[in-house]
Amino acid sequence: MQFNKLDVELLDTEQFAVQEPAADTLADGSFCHYYTDRNDGAVGPFSNSQWHKQLFAEQSFLDADIESFRKIAEGPVERRFMELALNARSRIFGSDDA
């Protein structure tokens, strides 16, 4: 399987499964993926977080101050999501600055 031109070996279904909304932990080796949002009528992607995708209706999330979101993350899943976003931005733009 390839993901963004990277070879990925999927060891079991649980690694590819989407976690429950607002999960407090992720299984080791799983993909970090959220699919609900509080403005969609759900509890939100991360427990107790004020972050939601509609904050970026008018701008790209990758152009935002992701580091400030990472610093106030409410738990390890949200913090990991922000770290992945920082890594994605670095890969896309070639530096830590958008």
Gaussian input, Z-matrix of N, CA and C with variables (Angstrom, degrees):
# hf/3-21g

backbone

0 1
 N
 C     1     B1
 C     2     B2     1     A1
 N     3     B3     2     A2     1     D1
 C     4     B4     3     A3     2     D2
 C     5     B5     4     A4     3     D3
 N     6     B6     5     A5     4     D4
 C     7     B7     6     A6     5     D5
 C     8     B8     7     A7     6     D6
 N     9     B9     8     A8     7     D7
 C    10    B10     9     A9     8     D8
 C    11    B11    10    A10     9     D9
 N    12    B12    11    A11    10    D10
 C    13    B13    12    A12    11    D11
 C    14    B14    13    A13    12    D12
 N    15    B15    14    A14    13    D13
 C    16    B16    15    A15    14    D14
 C    17    B17    16    A16    15    D15
 N    18    B18    17    A17    16    D16
 C    19    B19    18    A18    17    D17
 C    20    B20    19    A19    18    D18
 N    21    B21    20    A20    19    D19
 C    22    B22    21    A21    20    D20
 C    23    B23    22    A22    21    D21
 N    24    B24    23    A23    22    D22
 C    25    B25    24    A24    23    D23
 C    26    B26    25    A25    24    D24
 N    27    B27    26    A26    25    D25
 C    28    B28    27    A27    26    D26
 C    29    B29    28    A28    27    D27
 N    30    B30    29    A29    28    D28
 C    31    B31    30    A30    29    D29
 C    32    B32    31    A31    30    D30
 N    33    B33    32    A32    31    D31
 C    34    B34    33    A33    32    D32
 C    35    B35    34    A34    33    D33
 N    36    B36    35    A35    34    D34
 C    37    B37    36    A36    35    D35
 C    38    B38    37    A37    36    D36
 N    39    B39    38    A38    37    D37
 C    40    B40    39    A39    38    D38
 C    41    B41    40    A40    39    D39
 N    42    B42    41    A41    40    D40
 C    43    B43    42    A42    41    D41
 C    44    B44    43    A43    42    D42
 N    45    B45    44    A44    43    D43
 C    46    B46    45    A45    44    D44
 C    47    B47    46    A46    45    D45
 N    48    B48    47    A47    46    D46
 C    49    B49    48    A48    47    D47
 C    50    B50    49    A49    48    D48
 N    51    B51    50    A50    49    D49
 C    52    B52    51    A51    50    D50
 C    53    B53    52    A52    51    D51
 N    54    B54    53    A53    52    D52
 C    55    B55    54    A54    53    D53
 C    56    B56    55    A55    54    D54
 N    57    B57    56    A56    55    D55
 C    58    B58    57    A57    56    D56
 C    59    B59    58    A58    57    D57
 N    60    B60    59    A59    58    D58
 C    61    B61    60    A60    59    D59
 C    62    B62    61    A61    60    D60
 N    63    B63    62    A62    61    D61
 C    64    B64    63    A63    62    D62
 C    65    B65    64    A64    63    D63
 N    66    B66    65    A65    64    D64
 C    67    B67    66    A66    65    D65
 C    68    B68    67    A67    66    D66
 N    69    B69    68    A68    67    D67
 C    70    B70    69    A69    68    D68
 C    71    B71    70    A70    69    D69
 N    72    B72    71    A71    70    D70
 C    73    B73    72    A72    71    D71
 C    74    B74    73    A73    72    D72
 N    75    B75    74    A74    73    D73
 C    76    B76    75    A75    74    D74
 C    77    B77    76    A76    75    D75
 N    78    B78    77    A77    76    D76
 C    79    B79    78    A78    77    D77
 C    80    B80    79    A79    78    D78
 N    81    B81    80    A80    79    D79
 C    82    B82    81    A81    80    D80
 C    83    B83    82    A82    81    D81
 N    84    B84    83    A83    82    D82
 C    85    B85    84    A84    83    D83
 C    86    B86    85    A85    84    D84
 N    87    B87    86    A86    85    D85
 C    88    B88    87    A87    86    D86
 C    89    B89    88    A88    87    D87
 N    90    B90    89    A89    88    D88
 C    91    B91    90    A90    89    D89
 C    92    B92    91    A91    90    D90
 N    93    B93    92    A92    91    D91
 C    94    B94    93    A93    92    D92
 C    95    B95    94    A94    93    D93
 N    96    B96    95    A95    94    D94
 C    97    B97    96    A96    95    D95
 C    98    B98    97    A97    96    D96
 N    99    B99    98    A98    97    D97
 C   100   B100    99    A99    98    D98
 C   101   B101   100   A100    99    D99
 N   102   B102   101   A101   100   D100
 C   103   B103   102   A102   101   D101
 C   104   B104   103   A103   102   D102
 N   105   B105   104   A104   103   D103
 C   106   B106   105   A105   104   D104
 C   107   B107   106   A106   105   D105
 N   108   B108   107   A107   106   D106
 C   109   B109   108   A108   107   D107
 C   110   B110   109   A109   108   D108
 N   111   B111   110   A110   109   D109
 C   112   B112   111   A111   110   D110
 C   113   B113   112   A112   111   D111
 N   114   B114   113   A113   112   D112
 C   115   B115   114   A114   113   D113
 C   116   B116   115   A115   114   D114
 N   117   B117   116   A116   115   D115
 C   118   B118   117   A117   116   D116
 C   119   B119   118   A118   117   D117
 N   120   B120   119   A119   118   D118
 C   121   B121   120   A120   119   D119
 C   122   B122   121   A121   120   D120
 N   123   B123   122   A122   121   D121
 C   124   B124   123   A123   122   D122
 C   125   B125   124   A124   123   D123
 N   126   B126   125   A125   124   D124
 C   127   B127   126   A126   125   D125
 C   128   B128   127   A127   126   D126
 N   129   B129   128   A128   127   D127
 C   130   B130   129   A129   128   D128
 C   131   B131   130   A130   129   D129
 N   132   B132   131   A131   130   D130
 C   133   B133   132   A132   131   D131
 C   134   B134   133   A133   132   D132
 N   135   B135   134   A134   133   D133
 C   136   B136   135   A135   134   D134
 C   137   B137   136   A136   135   D135
 N   138   B138   137   A137   136   D136
 C   139   B139   138   A138   137   D137
 C   140   B140   139   A139   138   D138
 N   141   B141   140   A140   139   D139
 C   142   B142   141   A141   140   D140
 C   143   B143   142   A142   141   D141
 N   144   B144   143   A143   142   D142
 C   145   B145   144   A144   143   D143
 C   146   B146   145   A145   144   D144
 N   147   B147   146   A146   145   D145
 C   148   B148   147   A147   146   D146
 C   149   B149   148   A148   147   D147
 N   150   B150   149   A149   148   D148
 C   151   B151   150   A150   149   D149
 C   152   B152   151   A151   150   D150
 N   153   B153   152   A152   151   D151
 C   154   B154   153   A153   152   D152
 C   155   B155   154   A154   153   D153
 N   156   B156   155   A155   154   D154
 C   157   B157   156   A156   155   D155
 C   158   B158   157   A157   156   D156
 N   159   B159   158   A158   157   D157
 C   160   B160   159   A159   158   D158
 C   161   B161   160   A160   159   D159
 N   162   B162   161   A161   160   D160
 C   163   B163   162   A162   161   D161
 C   164   B164   163   A163   162   D162
 N   165   B165   164   A164   163   D163
 C   166   B166   165   A165   164   D164
 C   167   B167   166   A166   165   D165
 N   168   B168   167   A167   166   D166
 C   169   B169   168   A168   167   D167
 C   170   B170   169   A169   168   D168
 N   171   B171   170   A170   169   D169
 C   172   B172   171   A171   170   D170
 C   173   B173   172   A172   171   D171
 N   174   B174   173   A173   172   D172
 C   175   B175   174   A174   173   D173
 C   176   B176   175   A175   174   D174
 N   177   B177   176   A176   175   D175
 C   178   B178   177   A177   176   D176
 C   179   B179   178   A178   177   D177
 N   180   B180   179   A179   178   D178
 C   181   B181   180   A180   179   D179
 C   182   B182   181   A181   180   D180
 N   183   B183   182   A182   181   D181
 C   184   B184   183   A183   182   D182
 C   185   B185   184   A184   183   D183
 N   186   B186   185   A185   184   D184
 C   187   B187   186   A186   185   D185
 C   188   B188   187   A187   186   D186
 N   189   B189   188   A188   187   D187
 C   190   B190   189   A189   188   D188
 C   191   B191   190   A190   189   D189
 N   192   B192   191   A191   190   D190
 C   193   B193   192   A192   191   D191
 C   194   B194   193   A193   192   D192
 N   195   B195   194   A194   193   D193
 C   196   B196   195   A195   194   D194
 C   197   B197   196   A196   195   D195
 N   198   B198   197   A197   196   D196
 C   199   B199   198   A198   197   D197
 C   200   B200   199   A199   198   D198
 N   201   B201   200   A200   199   D199
 C   202   B202   201   A201   200   D200
 C   203   B203   202   A202   201   D201
 N   204   B204   203   A203   202   D202
 C   205   B205   204   A204   203   D203
 C   206   B206   205   A205   204   D204
 N   207   B207   206   A206   205   D205
 C   208   B208   207   A207   206   D206
 C   209   B209   208   A208   207   D207
 N   210   B210   209   A209   208   D208
 C   211   B211   210   A210   209   D209
 C   212   B212   211   A211   210   D210
 N   213   B213   212   A212   211   D211
 C   214   B214   213   A213   212   D212
 C   215   B215   214   A214   213   D213
 N   216   B216   215   A215   214   D214
 C   217   B217   216   A216   215   D215
 C   218   B218   217   A217   216   D216
 N   219   B219   218   A218   217   D217
 C   220   B220   219   A219   218   D218
 C   221   B221   220   A220   219   D219
 N   222   B222   221   A221   220   D220
 C   223   B223   222   A222   221   D221
 C   224   B224   223   A223   222   D222
 N   225   B225   224   A224   223   D223
 C   226   B226   225   A225   224   D224
 C   227   B227   226   A226   225   D225
 N   228   B228   227   A227   226   D226
 C   229   B229   228   A228   227   D227
 C   230   B230   229   A229   228   D228
 N   231   B231   230   A230   229   D229
 C   232   B232   231   A231   230   D230
 C   233   B233   232   A232   231   D231
 N   234   B234   233   A233   232   D232
 C   235   B235   234   A234   233   D233
 C   236   B236   235   A235   234   D234
 N   237   B237   236   A236   235   D235
 C   238   B238   237   A237   236   D236
 C   239   B239   238   A238   237   D237
 N   240   B240   239   A239   238   D238
 C   241   B241   240   A240   239   D239
 C   242   B242   241   A241   240   D240
 N   243   B243   242   A242   241   D241
 C   244   B244   243   A243   242   D242
 C   245   B245   244   A244   243   D243
 N   246   B246   245   A245   244   D244
 C   247   B247   246   A246   245   D245
 C   248   B248   247   A247   246   D246
 N   249   B249   248   A248   247   D247
 C   250   B250   249   A249   248   D248
 C   251   B251   250   A250   249   D249
 N   252   B252   251   A251   250   D250
 C   253   B253   252   A252   251   D251
 C   254   B254   253   A253   252   D252
 N   255   B255   254   A254   253   D253
 C   256   B256   255   A255   254   D254
 C   257   B257   256   A256   255   D255
 N   258   B258   257   A257   256   D256
 C   259   B259   258   A258   257   D257
 C   260   B260   259   A259   258   D258
 N   261   B261   260   A260   259   D259
 C   262   B262   261   A261   260   D260
 C   263   B263   262   A262   261   D261
 N   264   B264   263   A263   262   D262
 C   265   B265   264   A264   263   D263
 C   266   B266   265   A265   264   D264
 N   267   B267   266   A266   265   D265
 C   268   B268   267   A267   266   D266
 C   269   B269   268   A268   267   D267
 N   270   B270   269   A269   268   D268
 C   271   B271   270   A270   269   D269
 C   272   B272   271   A271   270   D270
 N   273   B273   272   A272   271   D271
 C   274   B274   273   A273   272   D272
 C   275   B275   274   A274   273   D273
 N   276   B276   275   A275   274   D274
 C   277   B277   276   A276   275   D275
 C   278   B278   277   A277   276   D276
 N   279   B279   278   A278   277   D277
 C   280   B280   279   A279   278   D278
 C   281   B281   280   A280   279   D279
 N   282   B282   281   A281   280   D280
 C   283   B283   282   A282   281   D281
 C   284   B284   283   A283   282   D282
 N   285   B285   284   A284   283   D283
 C   286   B286   285   A285   284   D284
 C   287   B287   286   A286   285   D285
 N   288   B288   287   A287   286   D286
 C   289   B289   288   A288   287   D287
 C   290   B290   289   A289   288   D288
 N   291   B291   290   A290   289   D289
 C   292   B292   291   A291   290   D290
 C   293   B293   292   A292   291   D291

   B1=1.4411
   B2=1.5209
   B3=1.3281
   B4=1.4620
   B5=1.5157
   B6=1.3079
   B7=1.4581
   B8=1.5198
   B9=1.3303
   B10=1.4708
   B11=1.5306
   B12=1.3208
   B13=1.4628
   B14=1.5217
   B15=1.3413
   B16=1.4523
   B17=1.5197
   B18=1.3288
   B19=1.4504
   B20=1.5165
   B21=1.3201
   B22=1.4591
   B23=1.5208
   B24=1.3205
   B25=1.4594
   B26=1.5180
   B27=1.2984
   B28=1.4521
   B29=1.5206
   B30=1.3182
   B31=1.4609
   B32=1.5213
   B33=1.3207
   B34=1.4550
   B35=1.5256
   B36=1.3039
   B37=1.4649
   B38=1.5201
   B39=1.3230
   B40=1.4597
   B41=1.5273
   B42=1.3240
   B43=1.4556
   B44=1.5310
   B45=1.3085
   B46=1.4559
   B47=1.5275
   B48=1.3245
   B49=1.4563
   B50=1.5208
   B51=1.3161
   B52=1.4613
   B53=1.5217
   B54=1.3239
   B55=1.4528
   B56=1.5282
   B57=1.3111
   B58=1.4571
   B59=1.5245
   B60=1.3353
   B61=1.4683
   B62=1.5229
   B63=1.3174
   B64=1.4655
   B65=1.5260
   B66=1.3209
   B67=1.4622
   B68=1.5221
   B69=1.3184
   B70=1.4624
   B71=1.5164
   B72=1.3324
   B73=1.4565
   B74=1.5290
   B75=1.3167
   B76=1.4594
   B77=1.5122
   B78=1.2989
   B79=1.4613
   B80=1.5225
   B81=1.3316
   B82=1.4611
   B83=1.5196
   B84=1.3253
   B85=1.4530
   B86=1.5106
   B87=1.3245
   B88=1.4617
   B89=1.5167
   B90=1.3194
   B91=1.4513
   B92=1.5233
   B93=1.3139
   B94=1.4624
   B95=1.5234
   B96=1.3130
   B97=1.4556
   B98=1.5087
   B99=1.3285
   B100=1.4539
   B101=1.5144
   B102=1.2979
   B103=1.4573
   B104=1.5150
   B105=1.3105
   B106=1.4617
   B107=1.5125
   B108=1.2923
   B109=1.4497
   B110=1.5220
   B111=1.3198
   B112=1.4637
   B113=1.5193
   B114=1.3168
   B115=1.4661
   B116=1.5258
   B117=1.3185
   B118=1.4641
   B119=1.5254
   B120=1.3346
   B121=1.4568
   B122=1.5142
   B123=1.3206
   B124=1.4580
   B125=1.5280
   B126=1.3258
   B127=1.4638
   B128=1.5176
   B129=1.3016
   B130=1.4559
   B131=1.5086
   B132=1.3186
   B133=1.4520
   B134=1.5263
   B135=1.3226
   B136=1.4640
   B137=1.5210
   B138=1.3269
   B139=1.4577
   B140=1.5239
   B141=1.3239
   B142=1.4737
   B143=1.5260
   B144=1.3248
   B145=1.4610
   B146=1.5235
   B147=1.3172
   B148=1.4579
   B149=1.5262
   B150=1.3348
   B151=1.4609
   B152=1.5223
   B153=1.3098
   B154=1.4616
   B155=1.5180
   B156=1.3250
   B157=1.4628
   B158=1.5180
   B159=1.3315
   B160=1.4624
   B161=1.5267
   B162=1.3199
   B163=1.4642
   B164=1.5314
   B165=1.3215
   B166=1.4636
   B167=1.5203
   B168=1.3096
   B169=1.4632
   B170=1.5257
   B171=1.3220
   B172=1.4677
   B173=1.5274
   B174=1.3192
   B175=1.4671
   B176=1.5174
   B177=1.3082
   B178=1.4553
   B179=1.5202
   B180=1.3145
   B181=1.4631
   B182=1.5240
   B183=1.3413
   B184=1.4621
   B185=1.5195
   B186=1.3471
   B187=1.4578
   B188=1.5280
   B189=1.3256
   B190=1.4605
   B191=1.5316
   B192=1.3224
   B193=1.4621
   B194=1.5321
   B195=1.3105
   B196=1.4624
   B197=1.5284
   B198=1.3128
   B199=1.4662
   B200=1.5305
   B201=1.3270
   B202=1.4654
   B203=1.5209
   B204=1.3218
   B205=1.4642
   B206=1.5288
   B207=1.3315
   B208=1.4659
   B209=1.5242
   B210=1.3262
   B211=1.4704
   B212=1.5251
   B213=1.3209
   B214=1.4660
   B215=1.5227
   B216=1.3254
   B217=1.4672
   B218=1.5243
   B219=1.3207
   B220=1.4615
   B221=1.5213
   B222=1.2996
   B223=1.4579
   B224=1.5117
   B225=1.3278
   B226=1.4626
   B227=1.5279
   B228=1.3253
   B229=1.4618
   B230=1.5266
   B231=1.3196
   B232=1.4643
   B233=1.5323
   B234=1.3230
   B235=1.4702
   B236=1.5270
   B237=1.3346
   B238=1.4671
   B239=1.5233
   B240=1.3273
   B241=1.4591
   B242=1.5328
   B243=1.3336
   B244=1.4681
   B245=1.5307
   B246=1.3316
   B247=1.4691
   B248=1.5225
   B249=1.3265
   B250=1.4661
   B251=1.5286
   B252=1.3313
   B253=1.4713
   B254=1.5242
   B255=1.3264
   B256=1.4705
   B257=1.5255
   B258=1.3285
   B259=1.4662
   B260=1.5283
   B261=1.3261
   B262=1.4688
   B263=1.5219
   B264=1.3249
   B265=1.4679
   B266=1.5173
   B267=1.3272
   B268=1.4569
   B269=1.5319
   B270=1.3273
   B271=1.4645
   B272=1.5261
   B273=1.3234
   B274=1.4664
   B275=1.5195
   B276=1.3319
   B277=1.4708
   B278=1.5246
   B279=1.3323
   B280=1.4545
   B281=1.5086
   B282=1.3335
   B283=1.4688
   B284=1.5175
   B285=1.3269
   B286=1.4633
   B287=1.5203
   B288=1.3086
   B289=1.4677
   B290=1.5084
   B291=1.3368
   B292=1.4617
   B293=1.5087
   A1=107.77
   A2=116.53
   A3=120.40
   A4=110.08
   A5=115.91
   A6=123.36
   A7=107.03
   A8=117.62
   A9=122.27
   A10=111.79
   A11=115.48
   A12=123.99
   A13=113.50
   A14=117.23
   A15=121.74
   A16=108.36
   A17=117.03
   A18=120.10
   A19=109.16
   A20=116.37
   A21=122.43
   A22=107.73
   A23=115.81
   A24=120.00
   A25=108.13
   A26=116.34
   A27=122.32
   A28=107.90
   A29=116.61
   A30=120.77
   A31=112.75
   A32=117.07
   A33=120.01
   A34=109.92
   A35=116.00
   A36=121.87
   A37=111.98
   A38=117.27
   A39=120.68
   A40=112.09
   A41=117.71
   A42=119.95
   A43=111.20
   A44=116.34
   A45=120.20
   A46=112.11
   A47=117.21
   A48=121.35
   A49=111.02
   A50=115.89
   A51=121.84
   A52=108.17
   A53=116.24
   A54=120.79
   A55=111.16
   A56=115.78
   A57=120.85
   A58=109.29
   A59=117.26
   A60=119.66
   A61=110.74
   A62=115.57
   A63=123.87
   A64=112.48
   A65=117.48
   A66=121.20
   A67=110.12
   A68=116.56
   A69=121.07
   A70=112.74
   A71=117.27
   A72=121.48
   A73=109.20
   A74=114.93
   A75=121.92
   A76=108.54
   A77=116.34
   A78=120.00
   A79=109.53
   A80=116.78
   A81=120.77
   A82=110.12
   A83=116.10
   A84=121.40
   A85=114.83
   A86=117.82
   A87=119.35
   A88=110.41
   A89=115.62
   A90=121.16
   A91=108.66
   A92=117.28
   A93=121.46
   A94=107.18
   A95=116.70
   A96=120.51
   A97=108.92
   A98=116.93
   A99=118.44
   A100=108.25
   A101=115.91
   A102=119.79
   A103=112.89
   A104=118.48
   A105=120.88
   A106=109.27
   A107=115.82
   A108=120.28
   A109=108.36
   A110=116.88
   A111=119.05
   A112=112.16
   A113=117.62
   A114=119.90
   A115=111.96
   A116=117.00
   A117=121.87
   A118=110.07
   A119=116.54
   A120=121.42
   A121=113.65
   A122=117.95
   A123=121.88
   A124=109.64
   A125=116.75
   A126=120.42
   A127=112.52
   A128=118.14
   A129=122.04
   A130=111.60
   A131=116.62
   A132=120.11
   A133=113.78
   A134=117.89
   A135=121.56
   A136=109.40
   A137=117.10
   A138=121.83
   A139=111.27
   A140=116.67
   A141=124.59
   A142=114.74
   A143=118.69
   A144=121.58
   A145=111.99
   A146=115.18
   A147=121.27
   A148=111.29
   A149=117.54
   A150=122.33
   A151=109.31
   A152=116.22
   A153=121.43
   A154=108.39
   A155=115.94
   A156=120.87
   A157=113.73
   A158=118.16
   A159=119.27
   A160=113.29
   A161=117.79
   A162=120.32
   A163=110.74
   A164=116.06
   A165=121.08
   A166=112.40
   A167=116.42
   A168=120.89
   A169=111.18
   A170=116.75
   A171=121.41
   A172=113.18
   A173=118.36
   A174=120.86
   A175=109.40
   A176=116.05
   A177=121.61
   A178=110.01
   A179=116.40
   A180=120.82
   A181=110.56
   A182=117.76
   A183=120.74
   A184=112.84
   A185=117.78
   A186=121.42
   A187=111.92
   A188=117.44
   A189=122.22
   A190=111.31
   A191=115.50
   A192=122.18
   A193=108.52
   A194=115.75
   A195=121.95
   A196=110.73
   A197=116.78
   A198=120.41
   A199=111.18
   A200=118.08
   A201=119.37
   A202=110.76
   A203=118.18
   A204=121.10
   A205=110.53
   A206=116.84
   A207=120.52
   A208=110.61
   A209=116.95
   A210=121.16
   A211=112.69
   A212=118.01
   A213=120.09
   A214=112.08
   A215=116.64
   A216=120.72
   A217=109.90
   A218=115.56
   A219=121.54
   A220=114.21
   A221=117.77
   A222=118.94
   A223=111.20
   A224=116.61
   A225=120.38
   A226=114.05
   A227=118.36
   A228=119.94
   A229=110.30
   A230=117.06
   A231=120.58
   A232=110.33
   A233=116.88
   A234=120.74
   A235=109.86
   A236=117.58
   A237=121.31
   A238=111.13
   A239=117.07
   A240=121.04
   A241=110.20
   A242=116.78
   A243=120.40
   A244=111.41
   A245=116.96
   A246=120.00
   A247=110.83
   A248=117.02
   A249=120.72
   A250=110.92
   A251=116.64
   A252=120.03
   A253=110.64
   A254=117.54
   A255=120.89
   A256=110.66
   A257=116.77
   A258=120.62
   A259=111.34
   A260=116.48
   A261=120.54
   A262=110.20
   A263=116.09
   A264=119.09
   A265=111.13
   A266=116.51
   A267=120.72
   A268=110.86
   A269=116.38
   A270=119.93
   A271=111.66
   A272=116.68
   A273=120.65
   A274=111.69
   A275=115.92
   A276=120.48
   A277=113.31
   A278=117.73
   A279=120.23
   A280=115.07
   A281=117.95
   A282=121.31
   A283=107.94
   A284=115.95
   A285=120.46
   A286=112.24
   A287=117.52
   A288=121.33
   A289=110.27
   A290=116.21
   A291=120.63
   A292=110.49
   D1=141.02
   D2=176.16
   D3=-118.57
   D4=140.31
   D5=178.38
   D6=-133.56
   D7=115.99
   D8=-177.78
   D9=51.03
   D10=45.22
   D11=177.75
   D12=66.89
   D13=16.71
   D14=176.71
   D15=-109.99
   D16=134.04
   D17=175.14
   D18=-72.82
   D19=128.86
   D20=-179.42
   D21=-127.97
   D22=131.08
   D23=175.81
   D24=-102.08
   D25=118.26
   D26=179.28
   D27=-89.49
   D28=116.13
   D29=-175.41
   D30=-86.13
   D31=-33.50
   D32=178.30
   D33=-156.43
   D34=164.47
   D35=-175.85
   D36=-60.07
   D37=-36.65
   D38=-176.40
   D39=-60.82
   D40=-28.94
   D41=178.59
   D42=-65.82
   D43=-29.53
   D44=-176.56
   D45=-97.00
   D46=-12.35
   D47=-177.41
   D48=-70.02
   D49=148.52
   D50=176.99
   D51=-81.99
   D52=135.85
   D53=-179.37
   D54=-74.22
   D55=163.90
   D56=174.60
   D57=-62.61
   D58=149.98
   D59=177.15
   D60=-56.98
   D61=140.21
   D62=177.30
   D63=57.98
   D64=33.91
   D65=177.39
   D66=-62.11
   D67=141.93
   D68=179.48
   D69=-85.30
   D70=-18.31
   D71=-179.76
   D72=-141.68
   D73=160.50
   D74=174.15
   D75=-120.47
   D76=145.30
   D77=175.68
   D78=-66.39
   D79=141.85
   D80=178.05
   D81=-54.97
   D82=133.29
   D83=176.76
   D84=80.65
   D85=1.86
   D86=-178.75
   D87=-84.22
   D88=161.54
   D89=174.87
   D90=-76.80
   D91=141.37
   D92=176.09
   D93=-90.20
   D94=108.56
   D95=-174.21
   D96=-146.01
   D97=131.23
   D98=174.86
   D99=-119.06
   D100=150.66
   D101=-174.22
   D102=-135.21
   D103=2.53
   D104=176.49
   D105=-125.64
   D106=159.81
   D107=-178.22
   D108=-146.54
   D109=146.19
   D110=-177.90
   D111=-62.00
   D112=-29.65
   D113=178.12
   D114=-81.05
   D115=-4.15
   D116=171.60
   D117=-95.40
   D118=6.00
   D119=-178.86
   D120=90.62
   D121=9.47
   D122=179.49
   D123=-103.59
   D124=178.31
   D125=-178.99
   D126=-73.91
   D127=-18.09
   D128=179.99
   D129=113.05
   D130=163.70
   D131=-175.43
   D132=-74.33
   D133=-27.48
   D134=-175.27
   D135=-133.76
   D136=139.55
   D137=-179.89
   D138=-57.34
   D139=127.66
   D140=173.63
   D141=63.71
   D142=13.97
   D143=-177.87
   D144=-85.05
   D145=147.48
   D146=171.48
   D147=-93.91
   D148=-5.63
   D149=-179.53
   D150=-76.67
   D151=137.80
   D152=172.65
   D153=-155.98
   D154=156.50
   D155=-171.94
   D156=-64.81
   D157=-26.03
   D158=-178.58
   D159=-68.84
   D160=-12.79
   D161=173.13
   D162=-60.55
   D163=-18.83
   D164=-174.24
   D165=-116.90
   D166=31.54
   D167=177.77
   D168=-65.13
   D169=-28.72
   D170=-175.72
   D171=-109.63
   D172=-0.92
   D173=-179.86
   D174=-150.01
   D175=162.41
   D176=177.85
   D177=-77.27
   D178=133.35
   D179=175.92
   D180=-58.33
   D181=-36.54
   D182=-178.52
   D183=-68.45
   D184=-15.53
   D185=175.65
   D186=-91.50
   D187=-5.62
   D188=-176.91
   D189=-82.37
   D190=173.51
   D191=176.86
   D192=-83.08
   D193=77.47
   D194=-175.80
   D195=-63.74
   D196=-34.93
   D197=-179.71
   D198=-59.17
   D199=-38.34
   D200=178.51
   D201=-67.03
   D202=-35.09
   D203=175.03
   D204=-66.57
   D205=-39.55
   D206=179.35
   D207=-63.66
   D208=-39.23
   D209=-178.21
   D210=-65.61
   D211=-29.56
   D212=-178.64
   D213=-105.11
   D214=13.56
   D215=-179.92
   D216=-56.51
   D217=140.66
   D218=-175.66
   D219=-85.70
   D220=-8.66
   D221=-179.61
   D222=-170.13
   D223=177.00
   D224=-175.63
   D225=-65.03
   D226=-31.93
   D227=-179.90
   D228=-69.27
   D229=-45.39
   D230=178.16
   D231=-64.39
   D232=-42.62
   D233=179.51
   D234=-61.22
   D235=-42.00
   D236=178.97
   D237=-65.01
   D238=-40.06
   D239=177.06
   D240=-58.72
   D241=-44.97
   D242=179.87
   D243=-67.22
   D244=-37.25
   D245=176.15
   D246=-62.94
   D247=-41.48
   D248=177.27
   D249=-64.11
   D250=-38.37
   D251=177.42
   D252=-64.75
   D253=-41.40
   D254=176.63
   D255=-62.65
   D256=-42.13
   D257=177.80
   D258=-64.23
   D259=-40.81
   D260=178.35
   D261=-62.75
   D262=-45.19
   D263=179.47
   D264=-61.06
   D265=-41.72
   D266=178.99
   D267=-61.42
   D268=-42.06
   D269=179.67
   D270=-68.52
   D271=-38.69
   D272=-177.91
   D273=-72.19
   D274=-46.96
   D275=-174.47
   D276=-96.55
   D277=-10.61
   D278=177.65
   D279=82.42
   D280=7.33
   D281=177.21
   D282=-159.24
   D283=179.27
   D284=177.68
   D285=-81.65
   D286=-9.62
   D287=-179.22
   D288=-100.06
   D289=129.79
   D290=177.55
   D291=-79.47

